[in-house]
């Protein structure tokens, strides 16, 4: 060792002999090693203890305080199950939450005095978190705002008695409780100046309050009204919303509410072209716009929630509360339908004939549309079922403002050719007074032409005058049949009839435009619910596919079908059938069922004819009878007149050349149809639209001119304009 140290000493001793490169390298290495050694000594002796002390820093704590995660907690974080009651007093109200155990043994809460009010689980969770997690966040670090708060300090933080601070008090399962007083909000971060009731700092015999900076979003929980805890649900989720059987919007007019629209679910879907799934019940004279109704109305009804609840409970029925939100919730007026709420909406997916239908209706009342400071439109909505007033986006309920036109399909009339039994066009100006009455099935269809009064219309032929009749003609082709002859011109006229579109958004100045006293033309159409032509295969009892047949359809769909049957003891029993079809040629009822081989609905018994059509072979007894509804559509077409004052001051009244005005009327006749062809009128209902619609003059003129073309045997351009 001595020799080693002597060598080291020699390296650093001044000598006349120059140092070798190896010696110089050794000197440098020794110097760096010495520096590293000194650094290690300094780190472990000075730096490391300082860092260790900082990492394990625990400030001096007052009794009850907890230090964890670098923060002072005013109290330990209690489990949710330890909370018995939470009493809140703020600028809005003074209320209490009581805990209870649900069916799963979990701790839930309810508002005292409003036990029936459904609370939002999410909002309650936020609330509970804020009263359990009392985490401080002083701008000065881990320390409190002050531990020697004087009365002046408390006043500055709005925690003195004169400031009447908000507070919340939590009672625990062990019988103890704690109250936190909440002063003004922090400026530099989210939170509030607070004190814990009863916690004092004694200095030289003097008690001081301890002021904390509570890191919390109390503004959205404890400091808000209790309505923030209420579930935002205004109506329950309904998975069957697209099977809504009744929907209506009513608005206050004059002295009471009146319906804007009522929409129902079609009982026999697919039978009518105008209402495949839904139908306009009011006004019945119009055709429902199924696309917009499904996408923009029903979709938004599946689960209705408010963006926020603004009031709840019995207090909402007091004028000082409901009037603040632009609503009229007087129970007597609501019951009588004389309330002055801007709009009411109701709907149900239950069968209207069921006993619980009335109780199943979901009803909501709307204030007038309002706009917030951001320019976003909203409504206040009252839910009788939930006893709440909520705020909803106007965009979601845009249909509340829809005019009737938005609910309406743009077609004047739209129905399958098979279902049409007759239509007539009468106009003295257009020299038309013709009724076309149809009979027969697809390949035997006939249109007899008379006047509206029933007089036969004749046509001149080489052999003299003969009744004007259009009869189906066809010839066989490799792919089926090809229809030919004048009946196809008649079919084209019907196509023109069902493609007349209304001018739903016509720009007509109603201040200067008036409607003529008498219609210039009337169109009437009679329809009945009939099945449609369809092709399908015939299968034998083993499921082997045979020939493809053509079912010509045209059979009347009847409901409430009964077959009186005499039993052996002489009593008569009615055998009911939900529906059956009436063959007007056979004058008999027959049933249909779905064929498992291809899923098509077919007569219960049938055979193929020589021309490849279906012939029904199995009928119900001749005693069978049923009911069906015949619908009569009437469209009165009026001229429009524009009035203005000319240059000389004269009032000029001239016909509007762009638009006509149409007022539809719908009559529904319910018949009892008896085997053999006899029928009895059971009920008649008629509804005339209170508000008509506009149609372009050129649009309706094409129907008139094409009718003349048919009568003259000229071809009709179905896609052309007038």
HELIX and SHEET records of a PDB file:
HELIX    1   1 UNK A    2  UNK A   11  1                                  10    
HELIX    2   2 UNK A   21  UNK A   42  1                                  22    
HELIX    3   3 UNK A   43  UNK A   47  3                                   5    
HELIX    4   4 UNK A   48  UNK A   55  1                                   8    
HELIX    5   5 UNK A   80  UNK A   82  5                                   3    
HELIX    6   6 UNK A  121  UNK A  132  1                                  12    
HELIX    7   7 UNK A  151  UNK A  156  1                                   6    
HELIX    8   8 UNK A  161  UNK A  163  5                                   3    
HELIX    9   9 UNK A  218  UNK A  220  5                                   3    
HELIX   10  10 UNK A  226  UNK A  229  5                                   4    
HELIX   11  11 UNK A  241  UNK A  243  5                                   3    
HELIX   12  12 UNK A  290  UNK A  292  1                                   3    
HELIX   13  13 UNK A  293  UNK A  298  3                                   6    
HELIX   14  14 UNK A  299  UNK A  301  1                                   3    
HELIX   15  15 UNK A  314  UNK A  317  5                                   4    
HELIX   16  16 UNK A  319  UNK A  322  1                                   4    
HELIX   17  17 UNK A  323  UNK A  325  5                                   3    
HELIX   18  18 UNK A  331  UNK A  336  1                                   6    
HELIX   19  19 UNK A  357  UNK A  360  1                                   4    
HELIX   20  20 UNK A  398  UNK A  401  5                                   4    
HELIX   21  21 UNK A  404  UNK A  407  1                                   4    
HELIX   22  22 UNK A  417  UNK A  419  5                                   3    
HELIX   23  23 UNK A  486  UNK A  498  1                                  13    
HELIX   24  24 UNK A  697  UNK A  711  1                                  15    
SHEET    1   A 2 UNK A  66  UNK A  68  0                                        
SHEET    2   A 2 UNK A  71  UNK A  73 -1                                        
SHEET    1   B 8 UNK A 107  UNK A 111  0                                        
SHEET    2   B 8 UNK A  94  UNK A 101 -1                                        
SHEET    3   B 8 UNK A  83  UNK A  89 -1                                        
SHEET    4   B 8 UNK A 166  UNK A 172 -1                                        
SHEET    5   B 8 UNK A 177  UNK A 185 -1                                        
SHEET    6   B 8 UNK A 192  UNK A 196 -1                                        
SHEET    7   B 8 UNK A 206  UNK A 214 -1                                        
SHEET    8   B 8 UNK A 146  UNK A 149 -1                                        
SHEET    1   C 8 UNK A 107  UNK A 111  0                                        
SHEET    2   C 8 UNK A  94  UNK A 101 -1                                        
SHEET    3   C 8 UNK A  83  UNK A  89 -1                                        
SHEET    4   C 8 UNK A 166  UNK A 172 -1                                        
SHEET    5   C 8 UNK A 177  UNK A 185 -1                                        
SHEET    6   C 8 UNK A 192  UNK A 196 -1                                        
SHEET    7   C 8 UNK A 206  UNK A 214 -1                                        
SHEET    8   C 8 UNK A 200  UNK A 203 -1                                        
SHEET    1   D 2 UNK A 233  UNK A 235  0                                        
SHEET    2   D 2 UNK A 304  UNK A 305 -1                                        
SHEET    1   E 7 UNK A 278  UNK A 282  0                                        
SHEET    2   E 7 UNK A 256  UNK A 265 -1                                        
SHEET    3   E 7 UNK A 246  UNK A 253 -1                                        
SHEET    4   E 7 UNK A 343  UNK A 348 -1                                        
SHEET    5   E 7 UNK A 362  UNK A 366 -1                                        
SHEET    6   E 7 UNK A 377  UNK A 383 -1                                        
SHEET    7   E 7 UNK A 370  UNK A 371 -1                                        
SHEET    1   F 8 UNK A 278  UNK A 282  0                                        
SHEET    2   F 8 UNK A 256  UNK A 265 -1                                        
SHEET    3   F 8 UNK A 246  UNK A 253 -1                                        
SHEET    4   F 8 UNK A 343  UNK A 348 -1                                        
SHEET    5   F 8 UNK A 362  UNK A 366 -1                                        
SHEET    6   F 8 UNK A 377  UNK A 383 -1                                        
SHEET    7   F 8 UNK A 388  UNK A 393 -1                                        
SHEET    8   F 8 UNK A 308  UNK A 312 -1                                        
SHEET    1   G 7 UNK A 469  UNK A 471  0                                        
SHEET    2   G 7 UNK A 446  UNK A 450 -1                                        
SHEET    3   G 7 UNK A 432  UNK A 439 -1                                        
SHEET    4   G 7 UNK A 420  UNK A 427 -1                                        
SHEET    5   G 7 UNK A 521  UNK A 528 -1                                        
SHEET    6   G 7 UNK A 624  UNK A 645 -1                                        
SHEET    7   G 7 UNK A 513  UNK A 515 -1                                        
SHEET    1   H 9 UNK A 469  UNK A 471  0                                        
SHEET    2   H 9 UNK A 446  UNK A 450 -1                                        
SHEET    3   H 9 UNK A 432  UNK A 439 -1                                        
SHEET    4   H 9 UNK A 420  UNK A 427 -1                                        
SHEET    5   H 9 UNK A 521  UNK A 528 -1                                        
SHEET    6   H 9 UNK A 624  UNK A 645 -1                                        
SHEET    7   H 9 UNK A 556  UNK A 566 -1                                        
SHEET    8   H 9 UNK A 572  UNK A 583 -1                                        
SHEET    9   H 9 UNK A 588  UNK A 590 -1                                        
SHEET    1   I 8 UNK A 469  UNK A 471  0                                        
SHEET    2   I 8 UNK A 446  UNK A 450 -1                                        
SHEET    3   I 8 UNK A 432  UNK A 439 -1                                        
SHEET    4   I 8 UNK A 420  UNK A 427 -1                                        
SHEET    5   I 8 UNK A 521  UNK A 528 -1                                        
SHEET    6   I 8 UNK A 624  UNK A 645 -1                                        
SHEET    7   I 8 UNK A 651  UNK A 674 -1                                        
SHEET    8   I 8 UNK A 679  UNK A 688 -1                                        
SHEET    1   J 8 UNK A 469  UNK A 471  0                                        
SHEET    2   J 8 UNK A 446  UNK A 450 -1                                        
SHEET    3   J 8 UNK A 432  UNK A 439 -1                                        
SHEET    4   J 8 UNK A 420  UNK A 427 -1                                        
SHEET    5   J 8 UNK A 521  UNK A 528 -1                                        
SHEET    6   J 8 UNK A 624  UNK A 645 -1                                        
SHEET    7   J 8 UNK A 651  UNK A 674 -1                                        
SHEET    8   J 8 UNK A 693  UNK A 696 -1                                        
SHEET    1   K 2 UNK A 458  UNK A 461  0                                        
SHEET    2   K 2 UNK A 464  UNK A 467 -1                                        
SHEET    1   L 2 UNK A 473  UNK A 477  0                                        
SHEET    2   L 2 UNK A 480  UNK A 484 -1                                        
SHEET    1   M 2 UNK A 534  UNK A 539  0                                        
SHEET    2   M 2 UNK A 545  UNK A 551 -1                                        
SHEET    1   N 2 UNK A 592  UNK A 594  0                                        
SHEET    2   N 2 UNK A 601  UNK A 603 -1                                        
SHEET    1   O 2 UNK A 606  UNK A 608  0                                        
SHEET    2   O 2 UNK A 614  UNK A 616 -1                                        
END                                                                             
